[in-house]
Amino acid sequence: METIIPKITDITPLCIAFEGKQQLEKEIEKKLKHWNISNTKFLIVRDQDSGDCAIIK
């Protein structure tokens, strides 16, 4: 993300961290429904616990 985001122009990135996948799955729908800024795009990144994150990325 640190490599890709700076290359995209005309955006203001905002990272919202969750305390694990269960919290993400529980809360993401509510966050998206109540987002009040028009013309917003979302990118949701989730890792895989069973794998080596350095290799997966």
C-alpha atoms as a printed R data frame, in Angstrom:
   type eleno elety resid chain resno       x       y      z
1  ATOM     1    CA   MET     A     1   0.000   0.000  0.000
2  ATOM     2    CA   GLU     A     2   2.812   2.410  0.837
3  ATOM     3    CA   THR     A     3   4.146   1.921 -2.698
4  ATOM     4    CA   ILE     A     4   0.870   2.041 -4.631
5  ATOM     5    CA   ILE     A     5  -1.093   4.831 -2.921
6  ATOM     6    CA   PRO     A     6   1.434   7.641 -3.577
7  ATOM     7    CA   LYS     A     7   1.352   6.835 -7.318
8  ATOM     8    CA   ILE     A     8  -2.402   7.429 -7.551
9  ATOM     9    CA   THR     A     9  -3.165  11.098 -8.135
10 ATOM    10    CA   ASP     A    10  -6.206  13.062 -7.025
11 ATOM    11    CA   ILE     A    11  -6.975  10.981 -3.950
12 ATOM    12    CA   THR     A    12  -6.877  11.517 -0.234
13 ATOM    13    CA   PRO     A    13  -6.230   8.110  1.314
14 ATOM    14    CA   LEU     A    14  -7.621   7.185  4.703
15 ATOM    15    CA   CYS     A    15  -6.739   3.932  6.439
16 ATOM    16    CA   ILE     A    16  -9.224   2.494  8.889
17 ATOM    17    CA   ALA     A    17  -7.734  -0.301 10.964
18 ATOM    18    CA   PHE     A    18  -9.742  -3.048 12.597
19 ATOM    19    CA   GLU     A    19  -8.750  -5.331 15.439
20 ATOM    20    CA   GLY     A    20  -8.790  -8.485 13.344
21 ATOM    21    CA   LYS     A    21 -10.894  -9.984 10.576
22 ATOM    22    CA   GLN     A    22 -13.882 -10.719 12.786
23 ATOM    23    CA   GLN     A    23 -14.217  -7.056 13.726
24 ATOM    24    CA   LEU     A    24 -13.795  -6.043 10.071
25 ATOM    25    CA   GLU     A    25 -16.539  -8.426  8.939
26 ATOM    26    CA   LYS     A    26 -18.813  -7.332 11.778
27 ATOM    27    CA   GLU     A    27 -18.430  -3.568 11.289
28 ATOM    28    CA   ILE     A    28 -17.553  -2.874  7.632
29 ATOM    29    CA   GLU     A    29 -21.111  -2.903  6.277
30 ATOM    30    CA   LYS     A    30 -22.239  -0.351  8.871
31 ATOM    31    CA   LYS     A    31 -19.232   1.895  8.156
32 ATOM    32    CA   LEU     A    32 -19.879   1.825  4.401
33 ATOM    33    CA   LYS     A    33 -23.615   2.526  4.778
34 ATOM    34    CA   HIS     A    34 -22.987   5.552  6.977
35 ATOM    35    CA   TRP     A    35 -20.147   7.035  4.933
36 ATOM    36    CA   ASN     A    36 -21.368  10.526  3.981
37 ATOM    37    CA   ILE     A    37 -18.733  11.681  1.506
38 ATOM    38    CA   SER     A    38 -19.905  11.387 -2.095
39 ATOM    39    CA   ASN     A    39 -17.736   9.978 -4.876
40 ATOM    40    CA   THR     A    40 -15.767   7.844 -2.419
41 ATOM    41    CA   LYS     A    41 -14.139   4.577 -3.427
42 ATOM    42    CA   PHE     A    42 -13.136   1.863 -0.989
43 ATOM    43    CA   LEU     A    43 -10.354  -0.705 -1.094
44 ATOM    44    CA   ILE     A    44 -10.616  -3.405  1.543
45 ATOM    45    CA   VAL     A    45  -7.443  -5.380  2.191
46 ATOM    46    CA   ARG     A    46  -7.499  -8.513  4.290
47 ATOM    47    CA   ASP     A    47  -4.648 -10.939  4.883
48 ATOM    48    CA   GLN     A    48  -4.763 -14.711  5.177
49 ATOM    49    CA   ASP     A    49  -3.879 -16.022  8.656
50 ATOM    50    CA   SER     A    50  -2.729 -19.413  7.423
51 ATOM    51    CA   GLY     A    51  -0.002 -18.018  5.181
52 ATOM    52    CA   ASP     A    52   3.232 -16.091  5.488
53 ATOM    53    CA   CYS     A    53   2.105 -12.478  4.991
54 ATOM    54    CA   ALA     A    54   5.426 -11.452  3.403
55 ATOM    55    CA   ILE     A    55   5.015 -14.120  0.705
56 ATOM    56    CA   ILE     A    56   1.283 -13.474  0.182
57 ATOM    57    CA   LYS     A    57   1.787  -9.720 -0.264
